[in-house]
């Protein structure tokens, strides 16, 4: 016989619901800190033991709760945050009244609170869903929530917990995200040995933009603040603010993309896709930018009740929000000009510094008055020093220079290498030399610049192609002899299906039997290029395009591959005039600080950094 239908016990219902709201210690921390923010706290303290599994303590100096409020707070669906029962007018982070009951159903929960101006505090305990009575307690202003033995009432969940360190890091990351959206609140997070994992002071809101940047700098590091572009845009009642990192400040994962909607940290696919689309021209597919973006709009235009943990949202007009993010980010990146992140120079200096400096052996002394014993130096050191200080061949001694200078002799500058005067005052300076037929070395007023000529020219060609595409389409050049390119059948079909899109970029091709295409015209911007290699690369890249990308984004991605094949290759020798022309074009071209794959096109080293590198400072 089948079992009869029955109603589950309340305690079991609460534990099932808790599995949706409280997934791990970080989930409990998130709910408790959000309650403290909603309570108007100015300082929030979080203490964790064993990653939050044995103890979580969240204390705040908010408005507090009276005894009746404590009793209702641990009952399901009891809240003070929906006074008009209107889910379309949510002004707080919490609103469902599920957090405290869910935590109390799977742990040992103690709430201690004191209302502002009240004579005494009150405390209430919930043990595995069993609620006690309020009792008087000693406590200052605000609320203190203690969660002990999380998931002791649901042992199966404990089997899926990570290590204490991993759970702790997840909880700290949760607090960081909330702290980014609320710079006016001070946050402190301590771990097992009372070691401070996070300590953020409250910032006055005299200048909200600067205070937010200061909070982001404290959380994400100074590198982000130094290389962040301010974002501010408004469209049809939707406001976007925040900061976006330069393309050369990128990461291997999207973990450091922080997105907020009405002050609520979210992980929304629409927002993440918009960021990816905005950086499509600047980063390789496996690199991700650093951003902290804040979307503010009327609560009636967004639904925050579509995910148990409120981590996802739904917009009434998603196209408007996506277009706002893509447009604002691209505008900020355009305004950045040829800037590259300062982390590029820092990484370069770190690479130049020796890993260790060999210590010179100290002389030894023996006897009452001392007997000197000369130190033993490495073999060959004296010869190398003598060669280094040997007189260099003179350009004016009337004799011819030897074919090969002696070992250790200083190289002589070639006659006529001096560039035109005044070029050092330009941002990228005056070209002084070309190394390995690949890297241009330029001198600026404050240091030196090293340019990767292929990466730099790739960006210049790409921007010219985009401009031509926007104005009148890319000009085409007919091939004297059409080029037949053999491919696998799938690649040939893929290119044939995109023939119209490729034609807009100046590449005219058509199917040529099974597994082949014939190319009749190529973009005039590219000049003489490897047609077969170009077509094969395009076929591979078209196979990786996602359906979420718009037509324009796909065209720009193909344009990037065309530019890569048509730019100046590494290994080509340039004369001084060509090198300086390339530098001037970079200064006048947006996004020239990085190639189409997000790699830096140049490295700038300040004179002070170079002097410190050699111990002159």
Secondary structure, 3 states (H helix, E strand, C coil): CCCCCCCCCHHHHHHHHHHHHCCCHHHHHHHHHHHHHHCCCCEEEEEEEHHHCCEEEEEECCCCCCHHHHHHHCCCCCCCCCCCCCCCCCCCCCCCCCHHHHHHHHCEEEEEEECCCCCCEEEEEEECCEECCCEEECCCCEEEEEEECCCCCCHHHHCCCCCHHHHHHHHHHHHHHHHHHCCCCEEEEECCCCCEEEEECCCCCCCHHHHHHHHHHHHHCHHHHHCEEEEEEEECCEEEEEEEECCCCEECCHHHEEEEECCEEECCHHHHHHHHHHCCCCCCCCCEECEEEEEECCHHHEECCCCCCCCCCEECCHHHHHHHHHHHHHHHHHHCCCCCCHHHHHHHHHHHCCCCCCCCCCCEEECCCCEEECCCCCCCHHHHHHHHCCCCCCCCCCCCCCCCCCCCCCCCCCCCCCCCCCHHHCCCCEEEEEECCCEEEEECCCEEEEEEHHHHHHHHHHHHHHHHHHHCCCCEEEEEEEEEEECCHHHHHHHHHCHHHHHHCCCEEEECCCCEEEEEEEEHHHCCCCHHHHHHHHHHHHCCCCCCCCHHHHHHHHHHHHHHHHCCCCCCCCCHHHHHHHHHHHHHCCCCCECCCCCECEEEEEHHHHHHHCCCC
